[in-house]
Amino acid sequence: MLKKFERRKWKVDYSFVIPCYNSSQTILSVVNDIHTVMSEKKTEYEIILVNDCSPDNLKDVIKDLVYNDHRIKVINLKRNQGKHVALLVGYRASEGDIVTILDDDGQCPITRFWDLIKPLAEGYDVSIAKYPKKKQSFLKNIGSKISILMQLMLLGRSKKIKFSNFIAMKKDAVEEISEYPGHRPFINKLIIDLHRPIANVDMEELPRMAGRSNYNLKKSWELFADGVMSSIGIIRVFQILGVFLMLMSVLCFIVLLILTKFYKISLLIISIISLMIFFGGMNFLALGIVGEYAGRAYLQTRSNQNKIKISDTYNLSPQAMRRIGLVTDDSER
């Protein structure tokens, strides 16, 4: 049975938010690494572990962590809702002046933490680790490049800014992100929408401590879709593409009309059929995207869907529990 710590006011300088999934073998090392780095300076900090309904024994592992350490906070989600939802919950619960997010697999170089936050004292509101080369498979590298291209084209991301899994932000920027009311957050888009100065800090990503990436093809596609659907940019792309195809169809008609003087009529028929199939496919694709937007708009109108389901928490302050939408009396065990 966990004991309740005495309620007291203590100022938090730094918050570390870690979304956790299938990391029972690595999370202890990640937490210990944070303790080691933070012991270099006299400061108050908290570590917020958001358990995204992990199927392993992670819940028991992190439950043991909070027994004698008020700096470790735990939020257990009722169902798996994805890394970005877990990050949003952690942001809302955080109380530090600087909030840092990192992964649970040990790939974030926490020993470079003090270098990561230096730009925040130099006028930047967001500081992101920049890896020269991500340590992942060839197929995931291709997927990352496609995702980057999507963010450049649709989300208004600057080419100079590189995103990674190791990000530090000032408290007011985190509070602004925490106000997001939507069903499927995409943290990169929310950071871009802050319109605040962002710095990149060069460092090397570490090898994974154990296990494999939790991002299978299905989850990677869902994350990609969340990124695309977090902006109306793709609608504008299809508007431009529609006008372009209309102009091309007129040009094709003129060219084919000229060619009928030199070739048999069958060429014209084949070309028309090909164009009809092409435009039909484009229509289906456009309808699919519109349907995706309509579906997400429908989810936004359902208040019970917008509530993030939380089963229990440990060591959270009453203020933090209110920010994540829990009733104080029933939240802390």
Salt bridges, closest charged atoms under 4 A:
ASP13 OD1 - LYS11 NZ 3.18
GLU46 OE1 - LYS73 NZ 2.77
ASP69 OD2 - HIS35 NE2 3.58
ASP69 OD1 - ARG71 NE 2.95
ASP97 OD2 - LYS11 NZ 2.47
ASP103 OD1 - LYS83 NZ 2.86
ASP105 OD2 - ARG208 NH1 2.71
ASP115 OD2 - ARG112 NE 2.67
ASP115 OD1 - LYS118 NZ 3.62
ASP125 OD1 - LYS170 NZ 3.55
ASP125 OD2 - ARG196 NH1 3.23
ASP172 OD2 - ARG196 NH1 3.29
GLU176 OE1 - ARG196 NH2 3.10
ASP193 OD1 - LYS189 NZ 3.00
GLU222 OE2 - LYS218 NZ 2.63
ASP226 OD2 - ARG184 NH2 2.97
ASP226 OD1 - ARG296 NH1 3.05
GLU292 OE2 - ARG296 NE 2.90
ASP312 OD2 - LYS59 NZ 3.59
GLU332 OE1 - ARG7 NH1 3.40
